[in-house]
Amino acid sequence: MSTLPPCPQCQSVYTYVNGPGMVCPECGHEWSAQSEVETVEAVRVVRDAVGNVLQDGDSVTVIKDLKVKGSTLVVKVGTKVKNIRLCEGEHDIDCRIDGVGAMGLKSEFVKRV
């Protein structure tokens, strides 16, 4: 028995083939079976404060004083952060800052070097 893809609109697993297309009986959505093959996942692009595209391993500079949550430490303007890692979530950069340690940063507060 072949497994059919779930409905792209409501994620129902009860889809079926109807002629050249596919149908979801729960929400009534109809789509082409060919579009399922051609669909390419959108690549998430992370940009810094001035619009430069960031990638894993880039070096960035902090453009605003940032308070470290749960601590009295502050990451000062101009602090250089090397070898960043992009991740999912509200804080899209994982990094290690000298004197502070590992932390997450938002891309809107950094500029690529």
N, C-alpha and C positions, 0 to 999 in steps of 0.2 A: 504494500500500500504506500503510495507516494504522499509526502507531506506537503500541504499547500501553505504558502506564506500567510501570516495573519493580515487582517484588514489594516491598511495604512492609516485609516481614520480613527477607528475605535479599538484596534488591536485584538479584535475577536478572532478566535481560532477556528470558528465555524464557517470558513469561506468555502466557496465551491466554484467550479468552472462553468460558465454559461456561454457557449459559442467561443468567440475569440477572446473574450474577457473573463474577468472574475467578479464575483458578487459576494457581498456580506449580507447575510439574512438579518442580522441584528440592527444595523444602522441603514441598510439599503445602499451603501456606497458601491459604485461600480468602477472598475479600473481595468486597464489593458494588462494582459499577462506579459506582454513584451516590455512594458515600462518597468516591471519588476526586475527584469534582467538588466536593463539599462541604467537603473538608479545607482548613482554613485554617492557615497556618503560625503557630506559637506565637510571640508577640512576647516577646523576651527583656527582662525587667525587671531593671534594676540598682538596688539599694537601698544607701543609706549605712549607717553603723554603728547608727543609731537607727531605721532602717526607712523613711526618706523615699525616694521614687522619684527617681532622678537622670535628667536629660536633658542632651543636648548643649547647651553654652552656659551651664550652671549655674556658680555659684561655690561652692566648698567650703572647709572649714577642716580642716587635719590635726589629728587627735586624739591622736597618739602620735609620739614622736621616731622618725624613720625614717632609718636609715643608707643612704647612697647606695652601691650596689654598685660596687666598683672605684674608690672614692674615699674620702677622709677626711671628706667633707662629711656633714652631718646636716641633715635637714629637721626643724625644731623644731615642737613642739606650738604650735598657734595660727596657723601659716603659712596665709595665705589664698591660694587658687589660683583664678584667674578663667578663664572660658571653657574648661571641660573638654570633651573629646570622648570619647564612649563607644566602646569597641572590643571585639572578641572576644578571648578568651584569659584567662590567669590574672590578669593585670593589666588590669582592665576600664576604666581611665581613662587617656587620653593627655592630657598637659598640659605647660605651660611654667611653671617656677617661677623667680622672680627670684633671681639669684645661683647657681642650680643648673643651669638649662637645661631641655631637653625630657626628660621621663621618663614612665614608666608607674606608676600607683598602683593599689592594690587598694581597692575601694570600702569594705571593712570598716574602713579606717583614716581615713576622712574623714566629715565631717558637712556637710550642705547648709546654706548661709547663708541 
